[in-house]
Amino acid sequence: EFGPQACMIMVDARSFRDEELFFESFAYNLTMVQEFIKRSYTEDRTMLGRSQLGQLKRDLLACNRAGITWKFLVVSIPMQAMGFPAAQDRWYGYAAERNSLLKFIQDEGIQNVVFLSADIHATFISDVAWQPLGFIPSDPPE
């Protein structure tokens, strides 16, 4: 924690994740995309691991209950929905867990959550939305 203004939570998005889903992003076809989305929404697929995800949620709640204004979540994988290129190595392959986390933040009224990430060699600033019916690139970079 950094006093009443900010807390920083770091998570490991590499060590505990399930195997990546196969997706040839250069060979788009509707059947392949639909199958990838279906498999990515399997409830038991995890990027963070159940234990770490649970701790993350507890930490977010604790920061929120303590009245901390900004909650910085440091994760190596960007939360934005950026389309299907390299989808298997991003949250696209773990869509149910991504949605679960974002819905948790929304349902618990946790405001001012900032995801700090890297891995794509670019800068994005955007709102991040959860998508209950499938991944649609609905949060484009500003």
TORGUMAR-756623 format. One record per atom (N, C-alpha, C): atom name; residue number from 1; x, y, z. Coordinates in steps of 0.2 Angstrom, whole numbers. Example, Ala and Ser with C-alpha at 12.3 -4.5 7.8 and 13.67 -1.06 7.14 Angstrom:
# residues 2
at=N; i=1; east=66; north=-28; up=39
at=CA; i=1; east=62; north=-22; up=39
at=C; i=1; east=66; north=-16; up=39
at=N; i=2; east=64; north=-11; up=35
at=CA; i=2; east=68; north=-5; up=36
at=C; i=2; east=64; north=0; up=39
This chain:
# residues 142
at=N; i=1; east=4; north=-6; up=0
at=CA; i=1; east=0; north=0; up=0
at=C; i=1; east=4; north=6; up=0
at=N; i=2; east=2; north=12; up=-3
at=CA; i=2; east=5; north=18; up=-3
at=C; i=2; east=1; north=23; up=0
at=N; i=3; east=-1; north=22; up=7
at=CA; i=3; east=-6; north=26; up=10
at=C; i=3; east=-13; north=25; up=8
at=N; i=4; east=-17; north=31; up=9
at=CA; i=4; east=-24; north=30; up=7
at=C; i=4; east=-25; north=32; up=-1
at=N; i=5; east=-20; north=33; up=-4
at=CA; i=5; east=-20; north=35; up=-11
at=C; i=5; east=-20; north=29; up=-16
at=N; i=6; east=-16; north=24; up=-14
at=CA; i=6; east=-14; north=19; up=-19
at=C; i=6; east=-12; north=12; up=-16
at=N; i=7; east=-14; north=7; up=-19
at=CA; i=7; east=-11; north=0; up=-18
at=C; i=7; east=-9; north=-3; up=-24
at=N; i=8; east=-4; north=-7; up=-24
at=CA; i=8; east=-1; north=-10; up=-30
at=C; i=8; east=-2; north=-18; up=-28
at=N; i=9; east=-5; north=-22; up=-33
at=CA; i=9; east=-5; north=-29; up=-32
at=C; i=9; east=-2; north=-32; up=-39
at=N; i=10; east=3; north=-36; up=-38
at=CA; i=10; east=6; north=-39; up=-43
at=C; i=10; east=4; north=-47; up=-44
at=N; i=11; east=3; north=-49; up=-50
at=CA; i=11; east=1; north=-56; up=-51
at=C; i=11; east=5; north=-59; up=-56
at=N; i=12; east=6; north=-66; up=-56
at=CA; i=12; east=10; north=-69; up=-60
at=C; i=12; east=5; north=-73; up=-65
at=N; i=13; east=6; north=-70; up=-71
at=CA; i=13; east=1; north=-73; up=-77
at=C; i=13; east=5; north=-78; up=-81
at=N; i=14; east=10; north=-81; up=-79
at=CA; i=14; east=14; north=-86; up=-83
at=C; i=14; east=15; north=-93; up=-79
at=N; i=15; east=16; north=-93; up=-73
at=CA; i=15; east=18; north=-99; up=-69
at=C; i=15; east=12; north=-104; up=-68
at=N; i=16; east=6; north=-101; up=-67
at=CA; i=16; east=0; north=-105; up=-65
at=C; i=16; east=-5; north=-107; up=-70
at=N; i=17; east=-4; north=-104; up=-76
at=CA; i=17; east=-9; north=-104; up=-81
at=C; i=17; east=-9; north=-111; up=-85
at=N; i=18; east=-15; north=-113; up=-87
at=CA; i=18; east=-17; north=-119; up=-91
at=C; i=18; east=-13; north=-118; up=-98
at=N; i=19; east=-12; north=-124; up=-101
at=CA; i=19; east=-9; north=-124; up=-107
at=C; i=19; east=-13; north=-119; up=-112
at=N; i=20; east=-9; north=-116; up=-117
at=CA; i=20; east=-13; north=-111; up=-121
at=C; i=20; east=-17; north=-115; up=-126
at=N; i=21; east=-22; north=-112; up=-128
at=CA; i=21; east=-26; north=-115; up=-134
at=C; i=21; east=-23; north=-114; up=-140
at=N; i=22; east=-23; north=-119; up=-145
at=CA; i=22; east=-21; north=-118; up=-151
at=C; i=22; east=-25; north=-114; up=-155
at=N; i=23; east=-22; north=-109; up=-159
at=CA; i=23; east=-26; north=-105; up=-163
at=C; i=23; east=-21; north=-102; up=-168
at=N; i=24; east=-22; north=-104; up=-175
at=CA; i=24; east=-18; north=-101; up=-180
at=C; i=24; east=-21; north=-94; up=-182
at=N; i=25; east=-18; north=-89; up=-179
at=CA; i=25; east=-21; north=-82; up=-180
at=C; i=25; east=-21; north=-80; up=-187
at=N; i=26; east=-16; north=-83; up=-191
at=CA; i=26; east=-15; north=-81; up=-198
at=C; i=26; east=-20; north=-84; up=-203
at=N; i=27; east=-24; north=-89; up=-200
at=CA; i=27; east=-29; north=-93; up=-204
at=C; i=27; east=-36; north=-92; up=-202
at=N; i=28; east=-38; north=-86; up=-202
at=CA; i=28; east=-45; north=-85; up=-199
at=C; i=28; east=-50; north=-89; up=-203
at=N; i=29; east=-54; north=-92; up=-199
at=CA; i=29; east=-61; north=-95; up=-202
at=C; i=29; east=-66; north=-95; up=-197
at=N; i=30; east=-72; north=-94; up=-198
at=CA; i=30; east=-77; north=-94; up=-193
at=C; i=30; east=-77; north=-100; up=-189
at=N; i=31; east=-77; north=-106; up=-191
at=CA; i=31; east=-77; north=-112; up=-187
at=C; i=31; east=-71; north=-112; up=-182
at=N; i=32; east=-65; north=-110; up=-184
at=CA; i=32; east=-60; north=-110; up=-180
at=C; i=32; east=-61; north=-105; up=-174
at=N; i=33; east=-63; north=-99; up=-176
at=CA; i=33; east=-64; north=-94; up=-171
at=C; i=33; east=-70; north=-96; up=-166
at=N; i=34; east=-75; north=-99; up=-169
at=CA; i=34; east=-80; north=-101; up=-164
at=C; i=34; east=-78; north=-106; up=-159
at=N; i=35; east=-74; north=-111; up=-162
at=CA; i=35; east=-71; north=-116; up=-157
at=C; i=35; east=-67; north=-113; up=-152
at=N; i=36; east=-62; north=-109; up=-154
at=CA; i=36; east=-58; north=-105; up=-150
at=C; i=36; east=-62; north=-102; up=-144
at=N; i=37; east=-67; north=-98; up=-146
at=CA; i=37; east=-71; north=-94; up=-141
at=C; i=37; east=-74; north=-99; up=-136
at=N; i=38; east=-77; north=-104; up=-139
at=CA; i=38; east=-80; north=-109; up=-135
at=C; i=38; east=-76; north=-112; up=-130
at=N; i=39; east=-70; north=-114; up=-132
at=CA; i=39; east=-65; north=-117; up=-127
at=C; i=39; east=-62; north=-112; up=-122
at=N; i=40; east=-61; north=-106; up=-124
at=CA; i=40; east=-59; north=-101; up=-120
at=C; i=40; east=-63; north=-99; up=-114
at=N; i=41; east=-70; north=-101; up=-115
at=CA; i=41; east=-75; north=-99; up=-110
at=C; i=41; east=-76; north=-105; up=-106
at=N; i=42; east=-72; north=-110; up=-106
at=CA; i=42; east=-72; north=-116; up=-101
at=C; i=42; east=-71; north=-113; up=-94
at=N; i=43; east=-76; north=-115; up=-90
at=CA; i=43; east=-75; north=-112; up=-83
at=C; i=43; east=-69; north=-114; up=-79
at=N; i=44; east=-66; north=-119; up=-81
at=CA; i=44; east=-60; north=-121; up=-77
at=C; i=44; east=-54; north=-119; up=-79
at=N; i=45; east=-54; north=-116; up=-85
at=CA; i=45; east=-47; north=-113; up=-88
at=C; i=45; east=-45; north=-108; up=-84
at=N; i=46; east=-38; north=-107; up=-82
at=CA; i=46; east=-36; north=-102; up=-78
at=C; i=46; east=-29; north=-99; up=-81
at=N; i=47; east=-28; north=-93; up=-80
at=CA; i=47; east=-22; north=-90; up=-82
at=C; i=47; east=-18; north=-88; up=-75
at=N; i=48; east=-22; north=-87; up=-70
at=CA; i=48; east=-18; north=-85; up=-64
at=C; i=48; east=-18; north=-90; up=-59
at=N; i=49; east=-22; north=-96; up=-60
at=CA; i=49; east=-22; north=-101; up=-55
at=C; i=49; east=-28; north=-99; up=-49
at=N; i=50; east=-31; north=-104; up=-47
at=CA; i=50; east=-37; north=-103; up=-42
at=C; i=50; east=-34; north=-99; up=-36
at=N; i=51; east=-29; north=-101; up=-33
at=CA; i=51; east=-27; north=-98; up=-27
at=C; i=51; east=-25; north=-91; up=-28
at=N; i=52; east=-21; north=-90; up=-33
at=CA; i=52; east=-19; north=-83; up=-34
at=C; i=52; east=-25; north=-78; up=-36
at=N; i=53; east=-29; north=-81; up=-40
at=CA; i=53; east=-35; north=-77; up=-42
at=C; i=53; east=-39; north=-75; up=-35
at=N; i=54; east=-40; north=-80; up=-31
at=CA; i=54; east=-44; north=-79; up=-25
at=C; i=54; east=-40; north=-74; up=-21
at=N; i=55; east=-33; north=-74; up=-20
at=CA; i=55; east=-30; north=-69; up=-16
at=C; i=55; east=-30; north=-62; up=-19
at=N; i=56; east=-30; north=-62; up=-26
at=CA; i=56; east=-31; north=-55; up=-30
at=C; i=56; east=-38; north=-52; up=-28
at=N; i=57; east=-43; north=-56; up=-28
at=CA; i=57; east=-50; north=-54; up=-26
at=C; i=57; east=-50; north=-51; up=-19
at=N; i=58; east=-47; north=-55; up=-14
at=CA; i=58; east=-47; north=-53; up=-7
at=C; i=58; east=-43; north=-46; up=-7
at=N; i=59; east=-37; north=-46; up=-10
at=CA; i=59; east=-33; north=-40; up=-10
at=C; i=59; east=-37; north=-34; up=-13
at=N; i=60; east=-40; north=-35; up=-18
at=CA; i=60; east=-44; north=-29; up=-21
at=C; i=60; east=-50; north=-27; up=-16
at=N; i=61; east=-53; north=-32; up=-13
at=CA; i=61; east=-58; north=-30; up=-8
at=C; i=61; east=-55; north=-26; up=-2
at=N; i=62; east=-50; north=-29; up=0
at=CA; i=62; east=-46; north=-26; up=6
at=C; i=62; east=-44; north=-18; up=5
at=N; i=63; east=-42; north=-17; up=-1
at=CA; i=63; east=-40; north=-10; up=-3
at=C; i=63; east=-46; north=-6; up=-4
at=N; i=64; east=-51; north=-9; up=-7
at=CA; i=64; east=-57; north=-5; up=-7
at=C; i=64; east=-60; north=-3; up=-1
at=N; i=65; east=-61; north=-8; up=4
at=CA; i=65; east=-64; north=-7; up=11
at=C; i=65; east=-59; north=-2; up=15
at=N; i=66; east=-53; north=-2; up=13
at=CA; i=66; east=-49; north=3; up=17
at=C; i=66; east=-49; north=10; up=14
at=N; i=67; east=-53; north=11; up=9
at=CA; i=67; east=-54; north=17; up=6
at=C; i=67; east=-49; north=20; up=2
at=N; i=68; east=-45; north=15; up=-1
at=CA; i=68; east=-39; north=17; up=-5
at=C; i=68; east=-42; north=19; up=-12
at=N; i=69; east=-39; north=25; up=-14
at=CA; i=69; east=-42; north=27; up=-20
at=C; i=69; east=-40; north=23; up=-27
at=N; i=70; east=-34; north=22; up=-28
at=CA; i=70; east=-32; north=19; up=-34
at=C; i=70; east=-29; north=12; up=-32
at=N; i=71; east=-32; north=7; up=-36
at=CA; i=71; east=-29; north=0; up=-36
at=C; i=71; east=-26; north=-2; up=-42
at=N; i=72; east=-19; north=-2; up=-42
at=CA; i=72; east=-15; north=-4; up=-48
at=C; i=72; east=-14; north=-11; up=-48
at=N; i=73; east=-16; north=-15; up=-53
at=CA; i=73; east=-15; north=-22; up=-54
at=C; i=73; east=-10; north=-23; up=-59
at=N; i=74; east=-4; north=-25; up=-57
at=CA; i=74; east=2; north=-26; up=-62
at=C; i=74; east=1; north=-34; up=-64
at=N; i=75; east=0; north=-35; up=-71
at=CA; i=75; east=0; north=-41; up=-74
at=C; i=75; east=3; north=-41; up=-81
at=N; i=76; east=7; north=-46; up=-82
at=CA; i=76; east=11; north=-45; up=-88
at=C; i=76; east=7; north=-46; up=-95
at=N; i=77; east=1; north=-48; up=-94
at=CA; i=77; east=-4; north=-49; up=-100
at=C; i=77; east=-9; north=-43; up=-100
at=N; i=78; east=-9; north=-39; up=-106
at=CA; i=78; east=-14; north=-34; up=-106
at=C; i=78; east=-21; north=-37; up=-106
at=N; i=79; east=-26; north=-33; up=-102
at=CA; i=79; east=-33; north=-35; up=-101
at=C; i=79; east=-37; north=-33; up=-107
at=N; i=80; east=-35; north=-28; up=-112
at=CA; i=80; east=-39; north=-26; up=-117
at=C; i=80; east=-40; north=-32; up=-122
at=N; i=81; east=-46; north=-31; up=-125
at=CA; i=81; east=-48; north=-36; up=-130
at=C; i=81; east=-46; north=-33; up=-137
at=N; i=82; east=-40; north=-36; up=-140
at=CA; i=82; east=-37; north=-33; up=-145
at=C; i=82; east=-38; north=-37; up=-152
at=N; i=83; east=-42; north=-41; up=-152
at=CA; i=83; east=-43; north=-45; up=-158
at=C; i=83; east=-39; north=-52; up=-157
at=N; i=84; east=-39; north=-56; up=-163
at=CA; i=84; east=-37; north=-63; up=-162
at=C; i=84; east=-30; north=-64; up=-164
at=N; i=85; east=-26; north=-59; up=-166
at=CA; i=85; east=-19; north=-61; up=-167
at=C; i=85; east=-15; north=-63; up=-161
at=N; i=86; east=-12; north=-68; up=-160
at=CA; i=86; east=-9; north=-71; up=-154
at=C; i=86; east=-13; north=-72; up=-148
at=N; i=87; east=-20; north=-73; up=-150
at=CA; i=87; east=-25; north=-73; up=-145
at=C; i=87; east=-24; north=-79; up=-140
at=N; i=88; east=-20; north=-84; up=-141
at=CA; i=88; east=-19; north=-90; up=-137
at=C; i=88; east=-15; north=-88; up=-131
at=N; i=89; east=-11; north=-83; up=-132
at=CA; i=89; east=-6; north=-80; up=-127
at=C; i=89; east=-8; north=-74; up=-123
at=N; i=90; east=-15; north=-73; up=-124
at=CA; i=90; east=-17; north=-67; up=-120
at=C; i=90; east=-24; north=-69; up=-117
at=N; i=91; east=-27; north=-65; up=-114
at=CA; i=91; east=-33; north=-67; up=-110
at=C; i=91; east=-39; north=-70; up=-114
at=N; i=92; east=-38; north=-69; up=-121
at=CA; i=92; east=-43; north=-72; up=-125
at=C; i=92; east=-44; north=-80; up=-124
at=N; i=93; east=-38; north=-83; up=-122
at=CA; i=93; east=-38; north=-90; up=-121
at=C; i=93; east=-40; north=-92; up=-114
at=N; i=94; east=-42; north=-87; up=-110
at=CA; i=94; east=-44; north=-88; up=-103
at=C; i=94; east=-50; north=-83; up=-102
at=N; i=95; east=-55; north=-83; up=-107
at=CA; i=95; east=-60; north=-78; up=-107
at=C; i=95; east=-65; north=-79; up=-101
at=N; i=96; east=-66; north=-85; up=-98
at=CA; i=96; east=-71; north=-85; up=-93
at=C; i=96; east=-67; north=-82; up=-86
at=N; i=97; east=-61; north=-83; up=-85
at=CA; i=97; east=-57; north=-81; up=-80
at=C; i=97; east=-57; north=-73; up=-80
at=N; i=98; east=-55; north=-71; up=-86
at=CA; i=98; east=-55; north=-63; up=-87
at=C; i=98; east=-62; north=-60; up=-85
at=N; i=99; east=-67; north=-63; up=-88
at=CA; i=99; east=-74; north=-60; up=-87
at=C; i=99; east=-76; north=-61; up=-79
at=N; i=100; east=-74; north=-66; up=-76
at=CA; i=100; east=-75; north=-67; up=-69
at=C; i=100; east=-72; north=-62; up=-65
at=N; i=101; east=-66; north=-60; up=-66
at=CA; i=101; east=-62; north=-55; up=-63
at=C; i=101; east=-65; north=-48; up=-64
at=N; i=102; east=-67; north=-47; up=-70
at=CA; i=102; east=-69; north=-40; up=-72
at=C; i=102; east=-76; north=-39; up=-69
at=N; i=103; east=-80; north=-45; up=-69
at=CA; i=103; east=-87; north=-44; up=-66
at=C; i=103; east=-87; north=-44; up=-59
at=N; i=104; east=-82; north=-47; up=-56
at=CA; i=104; east=-81; north=-46; up=-48
at=C; i=104; east=-80; north=-39; up=-47
at=N; i=105; east=-75; north=-36; up=-50
at=CA; i=105; east=-73; north=-29; up=-49
at=C; i=105; east=-80; north=-25; up=-50
at=N; i=106; east=-84; north=-26; up=-55
at=CA; i=106; east=-90; north=-22; up=-56
at=C; i=106; east=-95; north=-23; up=-50
at=N; i=107; east=-96; north=-30; up=-49
at=CA; i=107; east=-101; north=-32; up=-44
at=C; i=107; east=-100; north=-29; up=-37
at=N; i=108; east=-93; north=-29; up=-35
at=CA; i=108; east=-91; north=-27; up=-29
at=C; i=108; east=-91; north=-19; up=-28
at=N; i=109; east=-92; north=-16; up=-34
at=CA; i=109; east=-91; north=-8; up=-34
at=C; i=109; east=-84; north=-6; up=-33
at=N; i=110; east=-79; north=-10; up=-35
at=CA; i=110; east=-72; north=-8; up=-34
at=C; i=110; east=-71; north=-3; up=-40
at=N; i=111; east=-69; north=3; up=-38
at=CA; i=111; east=-68; north=8; up=-43
at=C; i=111; east=-60; north=10; up=-43
at=N; i=112; east=-59; north=13; up=-49
at=CA; i=112; east=-52; north=15; up=-50
at=C; i=112; east=-47; north=10; up=-50
at=N; i=113; east=-48; north=4; up=-53
at=CA; i=113; east=-44; north=-1; up=-54
at=C; i=113; east=-40; north=0; up=-61
at=N; i=114; east=-33; north=0; up=-60
at=CA; i=114; east=-29; north=2; up=-66
at=C; i=114; east=-25; north=-4; up=-67
at=N; i=115; east=-25; north=-7; up=-73
at=CA; i=115; east=-21; north=-13; up=-75
at=C; i=115; east=-15; north=-10; up=-79
at=N; i=116; east=-9; north=-12; up=-76
at=CA; i=116; east=-3; north=-10; up=-79
at=C; i=116; east=0; north=-17; up=-82
at=N; i=117; east=2; north=-16; up=-88
at=CA; i=117; east=4; north=-22; up=-91
at=C; i=117; east=9; north=-21; up=-97
at=N; i=118; east=12; north=-26; up=-99
at=CA; i=118; east=17; north=-25; up=-105
at=C; i=118; east=16; north=-30; up=-110
at=N; i=119; east=21; north=-33; up=-113
at=CA; i=119; east=21; north=-39; up=-117
at=C; i=119; east=19; north=-38; up=-124
at=N; i=120; east=17; north=-32; up=-126
at=CA; i=120; east=15; north=-31; up=-133
at=C; i=120; east=19; north=-25; up=-136
at=N; i=121; east=23; north=-22; up=-133
at=CA; i=121; east=28; north=-17; up=-135
at=C; i=121; east=24; north=-11; up=-138
at=N; i=122; east=19; north=-9; up=-135
at=CA; i=122; east=15; north=-3; up=-137
at=C; i=122; east=12; north=0; up=-131
at=N; i=123; east=9; north=6; up=-132
at=CA; i=123; east=5; north=9; up=-126
at=C; i=123; east=-2; north=10; up=-128
at=N; i=124; east=-6; north=7; up=-123
at=CA; i=124; east=-14; north=8; up=-124
at=C; i=124; east=-16; north=11; up=-117
at=N; i=125; east=-21; north=15; up=-118
at=CA; i=125; east=-25; north=18; up=-113
at=C; i=125; east=-32; north=17; up=-115
at=N; i=126; east=-36; north=13; up=-111
at=CA; i=126; east=-43; north=12; up=-113
at=C; i=126; east=-47; north=9; up=-107
at=N; i=127; east=-53; north=10; up=-108
at=CA; i=127; east=-58; north=6; up=-103
at=C; i=127; east=-58; north=-1; up=-105
at=N; i=128; east=-59; north=-5; up=-100
at=CA; i=128; east=-59; north=-12; up=-101
at=C; i=128; east=-66; north=-15; up=-99
at=N; i=129; east=-69; north=-18; up=-104
at=CA; i=129; east=-76; north=-21; up=-103
at=C; i=129; east=-76; north=-29; up=-102
at=N; i=130; east=-80; north=-31; up=-99
at=CA; i=130; east=-81; north=-39; up=-99
at=C; i=130; east=-86; north=-40; up=-104
at=N; i=131; east=-86; north=-46; up=-107
at=CA; i=131; east=-90; north=-48; up=-112
at=C; i=131; east=-93; north=-55; up=-111
at=N; i=132; east=-99; north=-55; up=-108
at=CA; i=132; east=-102; north=-61; up=-106
at=C; i=132; east=-104; north=-66; up=-112
at=N; i=133; east=-105; north=-64; up=-118
at=CA; i=133; east=-107; north=-68; up=-124
at=C; i=133; east=-101; north=-69; up=-129
at=N; i=134; east=-95; north=-68; up=-127
at=CA; i=134; east=-90; north=-69; up=-132
at=C; i=134; east=-85; north=-63; up=-133
at=N; i=135; east=-79; north=-65; up=-135
at=CA; i=135; east=-75; north=-59; up=-135
at=C; i=135; east=-76; north=-55; up=-142
at=N; i=136; east=-78; north=-49; up=-141
at=CA; i=136; east=-79; north=-44; up=-146
at=C; i=136; east=-74; north=-39; up=-145
at=N; i=137; east=-70; north=-37; up=-149
at=CA; i=137; east=-65; north=-31; up=-148
at=C; i=137; east=-69; north=-25; up=-146
at=N; i=138; east=-72; north=-24; up=-140
at=CA; i=138; east=-76; north=-19; up=-139
at=C; i=138; east=-73; north=-13; up=-135
at=N; i=139; east=-67; north=-14; up=-133
at=CA; i=139; east=-63; north=-9; up=-129
at=C; i=139; east=-57; north=-7; up=-133
at=N; i=140; east=-58; north=-3; up=-138
at=CA; i=140; east=-52; north=-1; up=-142
at=C; i=140; east=-48; north=4; up=-139
at=N; i=141; east=-41; north=4; up=-140
at=CA; i=141; east=-37; north=9; up=-137
at=C; i=141; east=-39; north=16; up=-139
at=N; i=142; east=-38; north=21; up=-135
at=CA; i=142; east=-39; north=28; up=-136
at=C; i=142; east=-33; north=31; up=-139
